[in-house]
C-alpha cells in the first residue's frame, strides 16, 4: 500500500515537467520564423513568453540563444541547443533530451543582433539573480543597472532574501531602491526609497534623482494644472518671445507675423493695384498694411497671425509656469529635499577636494623650492638654473629606468643617484662660476640665466625635444578615493610624504648637525665664522651642492606625473622663487608657508576660473606682488643679525 502511494505521488510530482517542457518547445515552434530572423521591435513578446513559461528549460534556451548556441538542423529544421565538441556540436533538444552530435556544416547557427541579445539578457535576469555562481549574479546586477526596466523590480526583490553574499546583497538593496523610486507605482514606496538614500553624494544617486525634478515650460489659459514647480513671468523669468512661443506651441495663440512675412504676403495678393481692399498707393504706413493683412485673414487668403497688440493681450491672458515631468508632488518634494541635502554635502566635499589638491600642489612647490631656499634664501645666490637641476633629476630617473625595468627599484635607485648627479653639477657650478660672483647679485643672475639656457640646450641635444616617460611603480597607480567627489592620486600622496621627509631632513640638518651649524654661522657672519675656524668657501660649496642635489630629487618626484622635457624646470622656477620670497627668505618654515599659500591660491583661482589657467597664473602673480608690498619680508621673516643683512 505504501509502495503504491509512493509511486502515485512520484507520478503526480513528475507529471507537470513534460508539460512545461512541451510548453517551452511549443513557444519556440510557434515563433520559429521570428526566432530565426529576430527583430528587436517584434521579438519582445516571444522572449517574455519564454521567460514566463515556468519551464526549467527556458533558462537554457534563452541563454543558448543569447550566446549564439541555438542551432537549426538543416535536414529537418529541428532546433537544438548546441555545445562545441571537436569539429562539430553536441546537441540537446529543447525538452532537455540528448540530440546526439552533428557536423557544423549540417546546422545553421542563429546569431541574434546586439539589440535582441540585450532583450534576452534582461529576460534572463529572473534566472541569473538567484544563480549559485556569484559572478553571474553580479553580472545580472550590472546588466540591470545599465538598462533598468520595471520588469526587473519584482525579480530583484524576490532575490534579496536568499542572497548570501553580503557585498552583492548591498548592491541588490541599492539597485532595488533605484528601481523603486523610478518604477514603483506606489508613491509612498518611491518616497521611502528616496529618503533611504539620504544625502548620499554618489553619482548614481544624483543620476537617479535628477530626472524626478526635471521640469518643462508650459502655458495655460486660467489656473494651471499638474505638478507645478513654479510660476514664470514674461520679461522676468523668460523673454516675451519665449513666452509667446509657448502659446503658439500649445495652440493657444496664432504665430507671430514678422514684417518681412507680412510684406511678402501683401505683395503676393495684389490684384488690380489693390490688396485686401486697400490700394497699393496707400500702403505707406504700418497701420494700412495691418488693415490690409487683416482683411486677407478674414477672407482666408493668408494664415491668421498675431499683431503686437494681440501678442501683448495674449501674454496678459495666459499663465506660464514650469511643471515637473514627474506627476506626483510627494515624489518631487522628496527628491528636491534629497538633492538639496546632497548639494550642500557636495559643496563641502568639493571644498575638501580643493584643499587636498592645494596641499598636493603645495607639496610639489615645496619640493621644487626647498633647494632654492638653501641657495637663495641662505646664501643669497639668485640661481636661475635651479629649474634645470630639477630637469636633470627627472632625466636621471628616466635613464635609470632604461637599465632597471623594475619601476619600484628604479625609483629607489634614481632618488639618491639624482642627488649625486645634481650635487656634483651644483658643486661644479659653484666652483667655476658662483664663487667669483658673491655679493654681486646682478652678475649672478645673468650668469646663472646663461647657464640655464645652455643646460636646456644640452639636455635637448642629448634627449631630444619629445617628452620622455618616467613611469611610476604600479602601486602608485590610481587614487585614494573617499567618494565620487573627493579623491587624491597615490603619486601626489607620495610626493606629499616626500615633502614631509625633506622638511624633517632639512630641519635636522640645519638644527642638529655640524654642517647646519656652520651654514648658519657663515650665513650670519662669514668673517666671524672664519675666525672660529670655519672655512666659508667650503661651506658655500657644500650648501650650493646640497640645494642643487635636493632639486634633483624633486625632479624625480615631479617627473612621475609631469612631462619630462628639457623645458620642464622652467615651469617651476617662477613658482619656486615666489615660494621662497613670499614665505620668507632664509626660513624653511617660511618656504613651507609660502608653498602652501601659493598652492592654495592657484587652486582657488583655477576653481573660480577653470577655463583659463593663464589668467589664474596672472592673478596669482598680481596678488603676490600686492602681498609683498604689504609684507616685504614674507610670511615668516628672519630675526636677528641675519635679518638685518
Secondary structure in CASP SS format (residue, H / E / C, confidence):
PFRMAT SS
TARGET T0000
AUTHOR 0000-0000-0000
METHOD secondary structure of the structure
MODEL  1
X C 1.00
X H 1.00
X H 1.00
X H 1.00
X H 1.00
X H 1.00
X H 1.00
X H 1.00
X H 1.00
X H 1.00
X H 1.00
X H 1.00
X H 1.00
X H 1.00
X H 1.00
X H 1.00
X H 1.00
X H 1.00
X H 1.00
X H 1.00
X H 1.00
X H 1.00
X H 1.00
X H 1.00
X H 1.00
X H 1.00
X H 1.00
X H 1.00
X H 1.00
X H 1.00
X C 1.00
X H 1.00
X H 1.00
X H 1.00
X H 1.00
X H 1.00
X C 1.00
X C 1.00
X C 1.00
X C 1.00
X C 1.00
X C 1.00
X C 1.00
X H 1.00
X H 1.00
X H 1.00
X H 1.00
X H 1.00
X H 1.00
X H 1.00
X H 1.00
X C 1.00
X C 1.00
X C 1.00
X C 1.00
X H 1.00
X H 1.00
X H 1.00
X H 1.00
X H 1.00
X H 1.00
X H 1.00
X H 1.00
X H 1.00
X H 1.00
X H 1.00
X C 1.00
X C 1.00
X C 1.00
X E 1.00
X E 1.00
X E 1.00
X E 1.00
X C 1.00
X C 1.00
X C 1.00
X C 1.00
X C 1.00
X E 1.00
X E 1.00
X E 1.00
X E 1.00
X E 1.00
X E 1.00
X E 1.00
X C 1.00
X C 1.00
X E 1.00
X E 1.00
X E 1.00
X E 1.00
X E 1.00
X E 1.00
X C 1.00
X C 1.00
X C 1.00
X C 1.00
X E 1.00
X E 1.00
X E 1.00
X E 1.00
X E 1.00
X E 1.00
X H 1.00
X H 1.00
X H 1.00
X E 1.00
X E 1.00
X E 1.00
X C 1.00
X C 1.00
X C 1.00
X C 1.00
X H 1.00
X H 1.00
X H 1.00
X H 1.00
X H 1.00
X H 1.00
X H 1.00
X H 1.00
X H 1.00
X H 1.00
X C 1.00
X H 1.00
X H 1.00
X H 1.00
X H 1.00
X C 1.00
X C 1.00
X C 1.00
X C 1.00
X C 1.00
X H 1.00
X H 1.00
X H 1.00
X H 1.00
X H 1.00
X H 1.00
X H 1.00
X H 1.00
X H 1.00
X H 1.00
X H 1.00
X H 1.00
X H 1.00
X C 1.00
X C 1.00
X C 1.00
X C 1.00
X H 1.00
X H 1.00
X H 1.00
X H 1.00
X H 1.00
X H 1.00
X H 1.00
X H 1.00
X H 1.00
X H 1.00
X C 1.00
X C 1.00
X C 1.00
X C 1.00
X C 1.00
X H 1.00
X H 1.00
X H 1.00
X H 1.00
X H 1.00
X H 1.00
X H 1.00
X H 1.00
X H 1.00
X H 1.00
X H 1.00
X H 1.00
X H 1.00
X H 1.00
X H 1.00
X H 1.00
X H 1.00
X H 1.00
X C 1.00
X C 1.00
X C 1.00
X H 1.00
X H 1.00
X H 1.00
X H 1.00
X H 1.00
X H 1.00
X H 1.00
X H 1.00
X H 1.00
X H 1.00
X H 1.00
X C 1.00
X C 1.00
X C 1.00
X C 1.00
X C 1.00
X H 1.00
X H 1.00
X H 1.00
X H 1.00
X H 1.00
X H 1.00
X H 1.00
X H 1.00
X H 1.00
X H 1.00
X H 1.00
X C 1.00
X E 1.00
X E 1.00
X E 1.00
X E 1.00
X E 1.00
X E 1.00
X C 1.00
X C 1.00
X C 1.00
X C 1.00
X C 1.00
X C 1.00
X C 1.00
X E 1.00
X E 1.00
X E 1.00
X E 1.00
X E 1.00
X C 1.00
X E 1.00
X C 1.00
X C 1.00
X C 1.00
X E 1.00
X C 1.00
X H 1.00
X H 1.00
X H 1.00
X H 1.00
X H 1.00
X H 1.00
X H 1.00
X H 1.00
X H 1.00
X H 1.00
X C 1.00
X C 1.00
X C 1.00
X C 1.00
X C 1.00
X C 1.00
X E 1.00
X C 1.00
X C 1.00
X H 1.00
X H 1.00
X H 1.00
X H 1.00
X H 1.00
X H 1.00
X H 1.00
X H 1.00
X H 1.00
X H 1.00
X C 1.00
X C 1.00
X E 1.00
X C 1.00
X C 1.00
X E 1.00
X E 1.00
X C 1.00
X C 1.00
X E 1.00
X E 1.00
X H 1.00
X H 1.00
X H 1.00
X C 1.00
X C 1.00
X C 1.00
X H 1.00
X H 1.00
X H 1.00
X H 1.00
X H 1.00
X H 1.00
X H 1.00
X H 1.00
X H 1.00
X H 1.00
X H 1.00
X H 1.00
X H 1.00
X H 1.00
X C 1.00
X C 1.00
X C 1.00
X C 1.00
X C 1.00
X C 1.00
X E 1.00
X C 1.00
X H 1.00
X H 1.00
X H 1.00
X H 1.00
X H 1.00
X H 1.00
X H 1.00
X H 1.00
X H 1.00
X H 1.00
X C 1.00
X E 1.00
X E 1.00
X E 1.00
X E 1.00
X E 1.00
X E 1.00
X C 1.00
X C 1.00
X C 1.00
X C 1.00
X H 1.00
X H 1.00
X H 1.00
X H 1.00
X H 1.00
X H 1.00
X H 1.00
X H 1.00
X H 1.00
X H 1.00
X H 1.00
X H 1.00
X H 1.00
X H 1.00
X H 1.00
X H 1.00
X H 1.00
X H 1.00
X H 1.00
X H 1.00
X H 1.00
X H 1.00
X H 1.00
X H 1.00
X H 1.00
X H 1.00
X H 1.00
X H 1.00
X H 1.00
X H 1.00
X H 1.00
X H 1.00
X H 1.00
X H 1.00
X H 1.00
X H 1.00
X H 1.00
X H 1.00
X H 1.00
X H 1.00
X H 1.00
X H 1.00
X H 1.00
X H 1.00
X H 1.00
X H 1.00
X H 1.00
X H 1.00
X H 1.00
X H 1.00
X C 1.00
X C 1.00
X C 1.00
X C 1.00
X C 1.00
X C 1.00
X C 1.00
X H 1.00
X H 1.00
X H 1.00
X H 1.00
X H 1.00
X H 1.00
X H 1.00
X H 1.00
X H 1.00
X H 1.00
X H 1.00
X H 1.00
X H 1.00
X H 1.00
X H 1.00
X H 1.00
X H 1.00
X H 1.00
X C 1.00
X C 1.00
X C 1.00
X H 1.00
X H 1.00
X H 1.00
X H 1.00
X H 1.00
X H 1.00
X H 1.00
X H 1.00
X H 1.00
X H 1.00
X H 1.00
X H 1.00
X H 1.00
X H 1.00
X H 1.00
X H 1.00
X H 1.00
X H 1.00
X H 1.00
X H 1.00
X H 1.00
X H 1.00
X H 1.00
X H 1.00
X H 1.00
X H 1.00
X C 1.00
X H 1.00
X H 1.00
X H 1.00
X C 1.00
X C 1.00
X C 1.00
X C 1.00
X H 1.00
X H 1.00
X H 1.00
X H 1.00
X H 1.00
X H 1.00
X H 1.00
X H 1.00
X H 1.00
X H 1.00
X H 1.00
X H 1.00
X H 1.00
X H 1.00
X H 1.00
X H 1.00
X H 1.00
X H 1.00
X H 1.00
X H 1.00
X H 1.00
X H 1.00
X H 1.00
X C 1.00
X C 1.00
X C 1.00
X C 1.00
X E 1.00
X C 1.00
X C 1.00
X C 1.00
X C 1.00
X C 1.00
X H 1.00
X H 1.00
X H 1.00
X C 1.00
X C 1.00
X E 1.00
X E 1.00
X E 1.00
X C 1.00
X C 1.00
X C 1.00
X C 1.00
X C 1.00
X E 1.00
X E 1.00
X E 1.00
X H 1.00
X H 1.00
X H 1.00
X H 1.00
X H 1.00
X H 1.00
X H 1.00
X H 1.00
X H 1.00
X H 1.00
X H 1.00
X H 1.00
X H 1.00
X H 1.00
X H 1.00
X H 1.00
X H 1.00
X H 1.00
X H 1.00
X H 1.00
X H 1.00
X H 1.00
X H 1.00
X C 1.00
X H 1.00
X H 1.00
X H 1.00
X H 1.00
X H 1.00
X H 1.00
X H 1.00
X H 1.00
X H 1.00
X H 1.00
X H 1.00
X C 1.00
X H 1.00
X H 1.00
X H 1.00
X H 1.00
X H 1.00
X H 1.00
X C 1.00
X C 1.00
X C 1.00
X C 1.00
X H 1.00
X H 1.00
X H 1.00
X H 1.00
X H 1.00
X H 1.00
X H 1.00
X H 1.00
X H 1.00
X H 1.00
X H 1.00
X H 1.00
X H 1.00
X H 1.00
X H 1.00
X H 1.00
X H 1.00
X H 1.00
X H 1.00
X H 1.00
X H 1.00
X H 1.00
X H 1.00
X H 1.00
X C 1.00
X C 1.00
X C 1.00
X C 1.00
X E 1.00
X C 1.00
X C 1.00
X C 1.00
X C 1.00
X C 1.00
X H 1.00
X H 1.00
X H 1.00
X H 1.00
X H 1.00
X H 1.00
X H 1.00
X H 1.00
X H 1.00
X H 1.00
X H 1.00
X H 1.00
X H 1.00
X H 1.00
X C 1.00
X C 1.00
X C 1.00
X C 1.00
X H 1.00
X H 1.00
X H 1.00
X H 1.00
X H 1.00
X H 1.00
X H 1.00
X H 1.00
X H 1.00
X H 1.00
X H 1.00
X H 1.00
X H 1.00
X H 1.00
X H 1.00
X H 1.00
X H 1.00
X H 1.00
X H 1.00
X H 1.00
X H 1.00
X C 1.00
X C 1.00
X C 1.00
X C 1.00
X H 1.00
X H 1.00
X H 1.00
X H 1.00
X H 1.00
X H 1.00
X H 1.00
X H 1.00
X H 1.00
X H 1.00
X H 1.00
X H 1.00
X H 1.00
X H 1.00
X H 1.00
X H 1.00
X H 1.00
X H 1.00
X C 1.00
X C 1.00
X C 1.00
X C 1.00
X C 1.00
X C 1.00
X C 1.00
X C 1.00
X C 1.00
X C 1.00
X H 1.00
X H 1.00
X H 1.00
X H 1.00
X C 1.00
END
